[in-house]
Amino acid sequence: MTKVEMLVEEFARNVAAQTEEISQGSAAKGNRHARQYIKAFDKLCSQGDAGRDALAALFTHPRVDVRVMAAAFLLRHRTAEAKAVLEEAARSRGLAALEAQQTLLNWENGSWALDPG
């Protein structure tokens, strides 16, 4: 497994772990996982577009929360694909749907700023 693939896996694993912690009522533990997937994303960005492109593999991940988070972080880089992932998730229910809806709203109103470029 390459370094980039390991970072993508780390991103996915920590998004899933954050969701699990939040569902159990532990936002503080969830935030620790958030810091880890943000760190993984930053390392992927240090690889340039190749790192960002690698994260797009998560657009088809079995977990909707992982798909949504990857799409949220890749809106600027892979706009059409990321919006499609978010729009599909926004039509569902649960926390991931709410996150997708809010991300799309922030994108439309210009306040999205996860990957300034």
C-alpha positions as CSV (number, residue, x, y, z in Angstrom):
1,M,0.0,0.0,0.0
2,T,1.4,3.4,-1.0
3,K,1.7,6.4,1.4
4,V,-1.2,8.1,-0.4
5,E,-3.4,5.0,-0.1
6,M,-2.6,4.8,3.6
7,L,-3.6,8.5,4.1
8,V,-6.9,7.9,2.2
9,E,-7.6,4.9,4.5
10,E,-6.7,6.9,7.6
11,F,-9.1,9.7,6.4
12,A,-12.0,7.2,6.0
13,R,-11.2,5.3,9.2
14,N,-11.3,8.5,11.3
15,V,-14.4,9.9,9.7
16,A,-16.2,6.6,10.6
17,A,-14.8,6.7,14.1
18,Q,-15.9,10.3,14.6
19,T,-19.4,9.3,13.5
20,E,-19.5,6.4,15.9
21,E,-18.3,8.6,18.8
22,I,-20.9,11.3,18.1
23,S,-23.6,8.7,17.9
24,Q,-22.6,7.5,21.4
25,G,-22.7,11.1,22.7
26,S,-19.0,11.7,22.9
27,A,-18.3,14.9,20.8
28,A,-14.9,15.3,22.5
29,K,-13.7,11.9,21.3
30,G,-15.2,12.6,17.9
31,N,-13.3,15.8,17.7
32,R,-10.0,13.9,18.2
33,H,-10.9,11.8,15.1
34,A,-11.8,14.9,13.2
35,R,-8.3,16.3,13.9
36,Q,-6.9,13.1,12.5
37,Y,-8.8,13.1,9.2
38,I,-8.0,16.8,8.8
39,K,-4.3,16.0,9.3
40,A,-4.6,13.1,6.7
41,F,-6.3,15.6,4.3
42,D,-3.5,18.1,4.8
43,K,-0.9,15.5,4.0
44,L,-2.8,14.4,0.9
45,C,-2.9,18.1,-0.2
46,S,0.9,18.2,0.2
47,Q,1.0,15.7,-2.6
48,G,-0.8,18.2,-4.9
49,D,-3.7,17.2,-7.2
50,A,-2.6,13.6,-7.0
51,G,-3.3,13.5,-3.3
52,R,-6.7,15.1,-3.7
53,D,-7.6,12.8,-6.6
54,A,-6.7,9.8,-4.5
55,L,-9.3,11.0,-1.9
56,A,-12.0,11.0,-4.6
57,A,-11.9,7.2,-4.4
58,L,-14.0,7.6,-1.3
59,F,-16.9,8.9,-3.3
60,T,-18.0,5.3,-3.7
61,H,-17.1,4.2,-0.1
62,P,-19.8,1.9,1.5
63,R,-20.3,4.4,4.4
64,V,-22.3,7.5,3.5
65,D,-20.5,9.6,6.2
66,V,-17.2,8.8,4.6
67,R,-18.5,9.7,1.1
68,V,-20.0,13.0,2.4
69,M,-16.8,14.0,4.2
70,A,-14.6,13.3,1.2
71,A,-17.0,15.2,-1.1
72,A,-17.1,18.1,1.3
73,F,-13.3,18.4,1.3
74,L,-13.1,18.0,-2.5
75,L,-15.7,20.5,-3.6
76,R,-13.3,23.0,-5.1
77,H,-11.1,20.4,-6.7
78,R,-13.7,17.9,-8.1
79,T,-16.8,20.1,-8.0
80,A,-19.3,18.2,-10.2
81,E,-18.5,14.8,-8.7
82,A,-18.5,16.1,-5.1
83,K,-21.8,17.9,-5.6
84,A,-23.4,14.8,-7.0
85,V,-22.3,12.8,-3.9
86,L,-23.5,15.5,-1.6
87,E,-26.8,15.9,-3.4
88,E,-27.5,12.2,-3.2
89,A,-26.7,12.0,0.5
90,A,-28.7,15.1,1.2
91,R,-31.9,13.3,0.0
92,S,-31.4,10.6,2.7
93,R,-31.8,10.8,6.5
94,G,-29.5,11.1,9.4
95,L,-26.4,13.0,10.4
96,A,-24.6,12.5,7.0
97,A,-27.7,13.9,5.2
98,L,-27.6,17.0,7.4
99,E,-23.9,17.4,6.9
100,A,-24.4,17.1,3.1
101,Q,-27.2,19.7,3.1
102,Q,-25.1,22.1,5.2
103,T,-22.1,21.7,3.0
104,L,-24.1,22.4,-0.1
105,L,-25.7,25.4,1.5
106,N,-22.2,26.7,2.5
107,W,-20.9,26.1,-1.0
108,E,-23.9,28.0,-2.6
109,N,-23.6,31.0,-0.2
110,G,-19.8,31.2,-0.6
111,S,-18.9,30.4,3.0
112,W,-17.4,26.9,2.2
113,A,-13.6,27.0,3.0
114,L,-12.3,23.4,3.6
115,D,-9.7,23.5,0.9
116,P,-8.8,27.0,-0.1
117,G,-6.4,25.8,-2.7
